[in-house]
Amino acid sequence: MMPIQVSNLYILICEAADDKINSLCSNCVSSSIIHEVVAVVVLVVVVVVVVVVVVVVVVVAVVVIVVVVVEVVVVVVVVVVVVVVVVVVVVVVEVVVVVVVVVVVVVVVVVVVVVVVVVVVVVVIVVEAVVVVVVVVGGGGGGGGGGVGEGVGIVVVVVVVVVVVVAVVVV
């Protein structure tokens, strides 16, 4: 406010005064212009500094946001990859375990069936051999031989039934 009032006063003096006062007033007017130019320059510098500060703050905020988003994306991708790998490994292990168990059960059942069949065949062969021996040895006695042969036949039937029942239970 003060420079404007002084400037107006000098302008009035310049209009009413002689050359000497007029030259003095023109120096004052130029001094006032210098003050105004300095004020404008200071204002421009302040505006530029404020704009630079705002731009820097915005850039820093954008960089921070981008870094946070990238970190979140990386964490999500890592978690998804780990979960997928764990699920695949668990499924593969379960499939392998099921296949191994099925193979072991099949092998055990086949072995048991083969063993039972072999045992039944051997028992039948042995019993038939015993029957043949008993019939041949005891057959000359007549009635007594028939009795021995019938007894052996009953034993053979009982042994075969027991072996078959045991085989069925084992299988």
C-alpha positions as CSV (number, residue, x, y, z in Angstrom):
1,M,0.0,0.0,0.0
2,M,2.7,2.4,0.9
3,P,4.7,2.3,-2.4
4,I,1.5,2.9,-4.3
5,Q,0.6,6.0,-2.2
6,V,4.1,7.4,-2.4
7,S,4.2,6.7,-6.1
8,N,1.0,8.6,-6.6
9,L,2.3,11.5,-4.6
10,Y,5.5,11.6,-6.7
11,I,3.5,11.4,-9.9
12,L,1.5,14.5,-8.7
13,I,4.7,16.3,-7.8
14,C,6.2,15.3,-11.2
15,E,3.3,16.8,-13.0
16,A,3.4,20.1,-11.1
17,A,7.2,20.5,-10.7
18,D,10.1,21.7,-12.8
19,D,12.8,19.6,-14.6
20,K,14.9,19.0,-11.5
21,I,12.0,17.7,-9.5
22,N,10.8,15.9,-12.6
23,S,14.1,14.0,-12.9
24,L,14.1,13.2,-9.2
25,C,10.5,11.9,-9.5
26,S,11.4,9.7,-12.5
27,N,14.2,8.1,-10.4
28,C,11.6,7.5,-7.7
29,V,9.2,6.0,-10.2
30,S,11.9,3.7,-11.6
31,S,12.8,2.7,-8.1
32,S,9.1,1.8,-7.5
33,I,9.1,-0.2,-10.8
34,I,12.2,-2.1,-9.5
35,H,10.4,-2.9,-6.3
36,E,7.5,-4.2,-8.3
37,V,9.7,-6.3,-10.6
38,V,11.5,-7.7,-7.5
39,A,8.2,-8.5,-6.0
40,V,7.0,-10.3,-9.2
41,V,10.3,-12.2,-9.4
42,V,10.0,-13.3,-5.7
43,L,6.4,-14.3,-6.4
44,V,7.4,-16.3,-9.4
45,V,10.2,-18.0,-7.5
46,V,7.8,-18.9,-4.7
47,V,5.2,-20.3,-7.2
48,V,8.0,-22.3,-8.9
49,V,9.2,-23.7,-5.5
50,V,5.6,-24.6,-4.5
51,V,5.0,-26.3,-7.9
52,V,8.3,-28.2,-7.6
53,V,7.5,-29.3,-4.1
54,V,4.0,-30.4,-5.2
55,V,5.5,-32.3,-8.2
56,V,8.1,-34.0,-5.9
57,V,5.4,-35.0,-3.4
58,V,3.2,-36.4,-6.2
59,V,6.1,-38.3,-7.7
60,V,7.1,-39.8,-4.4
61,A,3.5,-40.7,-3.7
62,V,3.2,-42.4,-7.1
63,V,6.5,-44.3,-6.5
64,V,5.4,-45.5,-3.1
65,I,2.0,-46.6,-4.5
66,V,3.7,-48.5,-7.3
67,V,6.2,-50.2,-4.9
68,V,3.3,-51.3,-2.6
69,V,1.3,-52.6,-5.5
70,V,4.3,-54.5,-6.9
71,E,5.0,-56.0,-3.5
72,V,1.4,-57.1,-3.1
73,V,1.4,-58.6,-6.6
74,V,4.7,-60.5,-5.9
75,V,3.4,-61.8,-2.6
76,V,0.1,-63.0,-4.2
77,V,2.0,-64.7,-7.0
78,V,4.4,-66.4,-4.6
79,V,1.5,-67.6,-2.4
80,V,-0.4,-68.9,-5.5
81,V,2.7,-70.7,-6.8
82,V,3.4,-72.3,-3.4
83,V,-0.2,-73.4,-3.0
84,V,-0.3,-74.9,-6.5
85,V,3.0,-76.7,-6.0
86,V,1.9,-78.1,-2.6
87,V,-1.5,-79.3,-4.0
88,V,0.3,-81.0,-7.0
89,V,2.8,-82.7,-4.7
90,V,0.0,-83.9,-2.3
91,V,-2.1,-85.2,-5.2
92,V,0.9,-87.0,-6.8
93,V,1.9,-88.5,-3.4
94,E,-1.7,-89.7,-2.8
95,V,-1.9,-91.3,-6.3
96,V,1.5,-93.0,-5.7
97,V,0.4,-94.3,-2.3
98,V,-2.9,-95.6,-3.8
99,V,-1.1,-97.3,-6.6
100,V,1.4,-98.9,-4.3
101,V,-1.3,-100.1,-1.9
102,V,-3.3,-101.6,-4.8
103,V,-0.3,-103.3,-6.2
104,V,0.7,-104.7,-2.8
105,V,-2.8,-105.9,-2.2
106,V,-3.0,-107.6,-5.6
107,V,0.4,-109.2,-5.2
108,V,-0.6,-110.5,-1.7
109,V,-3.9,-111.8,-2.9
110,V,-2.3,-113.6,-5.9
111,V,0.4,-115.1,-3.7
112,V,-2.1,-116.3,-1.1
113,V,-4.3,-117.8,-3.8
114,V,-1.3,-119.5,-5.5
115,V,-0.1,-120.8,-2.1
116,V,-3.6,-122.1,-1.2
117,V,-4.1,-123.7,-4.6
118,V,-0.6,-125.4,-4.3
119,V,-1.4,-126.5,-0.7
120,V,-4.8,-127.9,-1.8
121,V,-3.3,-129.7,-4.8
122,V,-0.5,-131.1,-2.6
123,V,-2.9,-132.2,0.1
124,V,-5.2,-133.8,-2.5
125,I,-2.2,-135.6,-4.1
126,V,-1.0,-136.8,-0.7
127,V,-4.4,-137.9,0.4
128,E,-5.0,-139.7,-2.9
129,A,-1.6,-141.4,-2.5
130,V,-2.5,-142.4,1.0
131,V,-5.8,-143.8,-0.2
132,V,-4.1,-145.7,-2.9
133,V,-1.6,-147.2,-0.5
134,V,-4.3,-148.0,2.1
135,V,-6.5,-149.6,-0.5
136,V,-3.6,-151.6,-2.1
137,V,-2.2,-152.7,1.3
138,G,-5.6,-153.1,3.0
139,G,-7.5,-154.3,0.0
140,G,-6.4,-158.0,0.3
141,G,-8.2,-158.5,3.6
142,G,-11.7,-158.4,2.2
143,G,-14.3,-156.7,4.3
144,G,-11.7,-155.1,6.6
145,G,-10.1,-153.5,3.7
146,G,-13.2,-151.8,2.6
147,G,-13.7,-150.3,6.0
148,V,-10.2,-148.8,6.0
149,G,-10.8,-147.4,2.5
150,E,-14.0,-145.8,3.5
151,G,-12.4,-144.2,6.5
152,V,-9.6,-142.8,4.4
153,G,-12.2,-141.4,2.0
154,I,-13.9,-139.5,4.8
155,V,-10.6,-138.2,6.0
156,V,-9.8,-137.0,2.5
157,V,-13.1,-135.2,2.2
158,V,-12.7,-133.5,5.7
159,V,-9.1,-132.4,4.9
160,V,-10.2,-131.0,1.5
161,V,-13.1,-129.1,3.1
162,V,-10.9,-127.7,5.9
163,V,-8.2,-126.6,3.4
164,V,-10.8,-124.9,1.2
165,V,-12.4,-123.1,4.1
166,V,-9.0,-121.9,5.4
167,A,-8.1,-120.7,1.9
168,V,-11.4,-118.8,1.6
169,V,-10.9,-117.2,5.0
170,V,-7.3,-116.3,4.2
171,V,-8.2,-114.8,0.8
